[in-house]
Amino acid sequence: MNESGLSGVAAKLRADLGHAKVIDDRQELRTYECDGLAHYKVVPGLVVLAETTADVAATVRACVAAGVPFVARGSGTGLSGGALPHADGVLVVTSRMRRILEVDRDGQRAVVEPGVINLQVSRAAAPVGYYYAPDPSSQQVCSIGGNVAENSGGAHCLKYGFTTNHVLGLELVTPDGEVVELGGKAPDPPGYDLLGPLVGSEGTLGIATRVTVRLVRSPETVRTLLAGFPGTDEAGQAVSAIIGAGVIPAAIEMMDALAIEAAEAAVHCGYPDGAGAVLVVELDGPAAEVAAQFTEVEAFCRDRGAFEIRIAADDAERALFWKGRKSAFAAVGRISPDYIVQDGVIPRTALPEVLRAIAALSGRRGVRVANVFHAGDGNLHPLVLFDDAEPGAGEAAEQVSGEILDLCIAHGGSITGEHGVGSDKAKHMPRMFTEADLDTMQLVRCAFDPAGLSNPGKIFPTPRLCGEVPGRHRGAHPLVDAGLAEQF
């Protein structure tokens, strides 16, 4: 892509959309140089502030006509570099598309634009007795479009599932600029399930411009428990005991001593003194069922070594229990100038073993690791701490981060649970998937985007082009020879 191509796109979009929606000033462009993973930064060639589906479609069509790559971005809270811009491309920002178009109480559905903030959906549905279940820790700022792109989870995904379990329909601008409707309000529309590959496709298969989501009835009762343990071994054993007994809480969250230290420094959450780990366990549902299960959960925690158990007396105390957990990622900035937020998955029965291995790895490498995670489904979020001002510290942190993912794979897990692959983890994909697996995924991508313009350079470790025959590739890729890509 050459400069004249991007300039031509800019001129056309100004004419079609108006000057106010098109940004090309270098200083203004820098606002969009990264998402929540600030370790990677690229200043976009052009930014379009889309306000309608027509704006998005016009932008994509202009890019396709000029052979210019494009990347969608919502609130920019992603943690894998999934919305990292292209230096010679267009960043399509959907944060102005923030209308809640419908809340259908009887149908238990809501229809929203992609820039709507996650928590706003629940607030809109609350007056009619419903809410939107997926709740990432960033739910006060993250957008539904980004949640769809990354298949976001959250603390309550243990019981209620991920974004994919709550998206019923999409209006999509395809990578050639066509506007299509997929799914709808029906629980299971006929034909191929095209929503499946789209939710979690990280913007590589198109841009969602309207989303139909499932609403969940507000529970009769919610009860929340905070338990302090000597260490993560005991807390992990309690988690396995709870799930093994057939009790499925709405959420089970764990934090280790270093994460607790950060949360206390940031929000003064008042967790048990001397705790090597805490669990936040929340149950919801019919009052009688919750009461019976809560008794079991308390017993399992005490039997596995909990030295202090607190039960939230009201919504205010419940919010305080959650405040420490929800603020954990940002709170780590109180104890470390820089950190990498990792996102791996393991079987929950392997929690004690893997956490011990992470602690041993941290000790060997001399790199501190704070652990915050969705313990109920084994979704780890190790925070690898470093000071980028120290020579080699960033590289050492990246090495530890990669070795943690290797631990997850070795225990039958995954390199990501909810943050996505993006730019950050593409190089790890061959550790988890065979070349045949990766080629099959690439064929799906090419079916949607044969020109390879929609969020290029994400997910896949090598820059395979859609015209290439899948299979083992010999020698360097032409884009590598041209200095335009890195081959892992």
N, C-alpha and C positions, 0 to 999 in steps of 0.2 A: 504494500500500500504506500503510495507516495503522498507528499504534502498537498499536491494539487487535488487529489481525490478527496482528502479531508476538507480542504478549503471549499471545494464544490458542494460537499454535503452541508457544510456550515451555511453557505449562501442560500441553498435551497430551503433549509429548515428555517432560516430567518424569514424567508419569503412566505413559507407555508404556515409557520407556527407563531411568528412574531419575534422580535428581537429579545423581549424579556425572558423568553423560555430557552434561549441559547446562550451559553457561557463559553467564551474562549479567552478571557483574560487570564494570564498565567497565575496571578496571585489568587484569583477566585477559584481557579481549577485545583489549586493545591488543597483546598478544603476537602476534596474528594479523593485524595491520593491513596487512601487505605481504608479498610473497614476496621472492625474491632481488633484485628491482628495487626498492630502497627509495626511489626517487625519487617513487613514487606510494604514498600511504597512505590507507586508509579503514578505520575501526574497524567491524567487523561488528556487526549488530544482535544476533546470537545465534551461538554456536558449539556444534556437536554433535560429541562425540568418539565416533565410530562404532567398534564392535568387531566387528560382524557384517554380513552382507548384509541381514538383517532390520532392523537399526538404520538402515541407509542407506535402505532402501525405506520404512520407517515415517516417516522424516524427510521424504523427498520427497513422500509422500502428504499429510502434514500441511501442507507448504508449498503444494501444489497446491490443496488444499481452501480455504486461506485467501488464495490469490493472492499468496503471498510468494515472492520470488526466492531461489534457492539457488546456492551456488558450492562445488565440490569442491576440496579441498586435500590434498596428500600431505605431503611433507617441506618444502614451501615454498621450494625452491631455484630455481624458475623465474626467468628473467631478462627476461620480457616483460610482467609484470603480469598473467599469465593467471589467477592465483589471487587477484587483488585482490578483497577481499570487497565485498559490497553493504551499504551503511549500514543499510538497512531489510530486510535479508535474513539468511539462515542460511548459515553456513560449515560445510560437512560435512567434517570432518577424518578422513582414513582412515589416519593414521600408526599407529594401534593395531592395524590389520588386517595383521599382519606374519608370518603363518604361511606356511612353505613346505609346501604340502599334498602334493606328490609330486615325486620325481625319477625319471623313467622312463628308465633307461639304454638299454634295448633299443629303445625308441621314440624316443629322443633328444628327449625333451620334459620340461618341468617345469611344474607348476601352482602358482601362487603367489597370495597376496592382494596388494592394491594397495599396502599400506604396506611391503612387503618392500623392503629396500635393494638397489639394483642389484648391488653387489659380492657380496652374500650369496648370490645365485643361483649365481654362479661358484664360490664357496667350497663350497656344498652339492654341486655337481656334480663338483668336482675329484677326490674320491676314486674316482669311477668313470670318470675320464678325459675329462670334458667341461667346457665352460664356456659362459657366456652372452656373446655377442659384442658387442652394443652397449655402449659404455663412455664415457659422458659424463665430462668432467673432474671432475664432482661425484659420481662413481659411489660414493664411500664414504658419501655422505649422501643422494643423491637416491633416490626411490622408483619402483618399477615403474609404479604407477598414473600418476604424473606423466610418466614416460617415454612411456607410451601416449598420454596427452593431448597431448603436445607433439611426438610422433614424434621423440624424441631420437636423436642420432647419437653422435658421439665420434670419437676419434682413429682407430679401426680400421674406421670405416664405409666407408672407401675400398674395401676389399676385401670386407667382409662385409655392408655395407648398414646401413640405419637400423632403428629399432624395428619399423617396419611390415613389414620382411622377416623378422622373427623372432616375430611374434605370430600364433598359429594359432587362438586361440579366446578369447572373452570371456564372462564372466557380467556382464550389464549391468543396472543399474537405470535404466529409461527415464525421460524427463522427466515421465511421469505416474505413476511409482512402481511400474510392473510390472517383475518380474524375468524376464529373457529370456536364452537361451543362443545365442551366435553362434559359428559355426565349431566347432573342437574339435581333436582330435589328428590328424585326417586331413589330408594335405597340401593337398587341394583339394576341400572339400565342395561339393556341388551347390547350385544356386540363385544368387541375386544375391550379389555380394561386399559384404556390409554391413560387414565389418571395414575395408575400404578407407576409407570416409568417416569411420569412428569413430576410427581411429588418426590422431592429429594434429588432431582436432576441438576440442581445447582445452577440453573439458568442456562444450561447448554442445549435445551430442547425448545426454548421459546420463553416468552414473558407473560405471566399471568396478569390480566387486567381486571378481572372480577372473580371472586371466590365464593362459592356456596359451601357453608360449613354446618356441621351438625351441632346442635345445642343440647346440653345435658341438664336434666332436672336438678335443681338445687336440693342437696340432701336434707333430710329431716334433722339429722344430728351430725355435728363434727366435733371430734375430741382429739386433742393433741397432747403428746407426752414428750418430755425431754429427759433423756437418761445419760448420766455420766459414767464412763467406764475407765478402768486403769489404762487401757490401751486399745489399739485397733483389733487385736486378736479377739479379745472378749466381745467387743462390739460386733465384729464380723460373725462370731458364733451365734450371737443373739439374733442377727438377721436371718441366718440359715435356719435357726430353730423356729422363728416366727413363720417364715414362708413354708418350711417343711411341714408345719402343723396344719397347713391349708388356710391360714389367715392371710388375706391379701389386703394390706392397708392401702389407703389412697396414696401414701408416700412413706418411704423410709430413707432418710438422708443421714449421711455420716460426715463428720469433720474430725481431723486429727489435731494434735496439740498445736502444731504450727499454724494451722488454719484458724483454730480457736483464738490464738494469740492475736492474729491479724484482725479478726472480727471484733474482739474486745477493744482493740486500739481504735477501731474505726467507729463502731456504733454502740459500744458499751452494752452488749446483749446480756451480760450477767450469767454466762454459762457456769456450770459447777467448777469450783476451784480445784485445781490439781488434776483435772480430767485429761487423760491421754487421748480420749476420743469421746465424742457425744453422738447420740442418735436422736433425731427428731422423727417421731412416728406419729402419723395422723391417720385416723380412721373416720370414715363417713358412711352414712346410710340410715336405715331404720334404727330408731333409738334402742330397741331391745337387742338387735344384732350387734350394734356398736358396743353396748355395755358388756355383752358376753365376750366379745373379742378383745376388748380393752383389758379385761381381767387377765386373759391369756397372755397378752403382750407384756403386761407388767410382770407376770410370773416368769416369762422367758428372760426378760432383761435382768431380773434379780438373780435367777438361777445361773446366768452367764457372767455374773460379777459386777453388775451395776451397783455403784456405791451411793448414788443419789438419783432419785426419780421425782420429777415435777410434772404435775398435770395442770394444763392451762385452765384457769378458773373462768376466764371470759375471753372475748375476742381480742381485747387489748393485750392480754398475756400471750395468747396464741400468736398474735402478730409479732411480739417481741421474740418468741422462740424462733420464728421464721426470719426475723430481721437479720440475725447473724448469718444464717445460711444464705439468704438471698443476696446479701451484700459481700459475700466471701471473695469473689473474684476481684472486685474493686478494692476491697479492704486490704488485700495482700500488698497493695502499693504503700501501705503504712510501714511495712517491714522489709521491703525490697524495692529498689528503684526500677527494676525491670523484671519481667517474668513471662514465661510461655505457658499458656493455658492448653493443656493436652486433653484429649478426649478419646479414651479407649474403652473397650468392653471386655469383661471376663465373666465366666460363670460365677454366680454369687457364692457358690460353695468354695471357690478358690480365693475369696477375699483375703482371709488371713495370710495365706501363703504368698500371694502376689504383693500384698502390702509389706510383708517382711522383706521380700526381694527388692522392692523399691527402696526401702530404708537402707538395705545393704548397698545397693547401687549408689544411693546418695552419699553414703559414707565413703565408699571407694573413690568416687569422683570428686568429692569435696564440694558438691553442689546441693544446696538445700531444696527439698521438695515438700510442699504443703499439699495435703490430700483433702479434697472436697468432692463428694460424689453421691450419685443416686444408688445407694447400697442395695435397694430392693431388686434392681435388675442388673446390678454389676457394672453400671456405667461410671467409669472412673474419670475424674477431672484433676489429675495431678497438676499442680502449679510449680513449675521449675523456676527457681529464683536465681537471679544473677544481676550483676552491675555492668552494663554495657560500656562504662567508662574504663573498666579493667581490660587490658589486652587479652584476648582469647576467651573471655568469660561467656560471650554470646555463643561462640562455637562449642564450648564445653556444655552449655545448657542445651543446645540443639542435639548434641550427641546423647545426653542423658534422656532427653525427650524421645529420641528415636529408639533408644534401648528399652524404654518403658513400653512403647508400642510393640517391640519384639516380644516382651514378656506377655503382653495380652494375646498375641498371635499364638505363642507357644502353649498357652493354656486354653486354646480353643476359642479365643475371643476375636475381636475386630479392632481395626485401627480407628474407627469412629463410631460413636453411638448417636450423636445428634448435631455435631458441629460441622459435619461434612468434610470432604477431602480438599476441595479448593486448590489453592496454590501450595499450601503448606505440606500436604501429605501425599501428593502425587507420586513422589519418589518412593513412598512406602508401599504402593499398590502391588508391585511385583512380589513383595514378601508374602502377601496374602492370596494373590490370584495368579493363576498360570497365564501364559501368553494366550492360550485359547480363550480363557475367560475374558481377558482384556480385549481381545479382538472381537468377541461376541458383543461386548458392551459398546465397542466402537461402531459396530454395524448398526446398532440401535440408534446411536447418535447420528450417524450418517444418514439414516432413513429420515430423520427429522431435519437435519441441517447439512445437506450435501456440500454446501460451500464452506462449511467450517467457520462461520463468522460469529456464531452465538457463543459468547463467553469462551473464546479459544484459550488453550493453554491450561485449562483446569481439569482436574480429576485424573487424567491419563498421564502416565509417566513419560511417554515418548510422543512426539508430534506426528502420529500416524495421520495420513490424509485420507479422505473418503475415497479417492481413486485408487488407493493401494489395495493389493490383494492381502487379506488377513493371513497371518502365519508368521513364522520366524523371519526376521529381517536381518540381512547381512550388511555389515559395514555401517558407515555413518549415514544418517538421514540427510537429505539435501538441505533442510533448514538448519541442521547443525553445522554443515559445511559453510553455510552462508552467515553463520554467527547469529542467527535469529532464534535459536532454541538450544536448550541443554538436554543432552540425552543421559539418562541414568542407567 
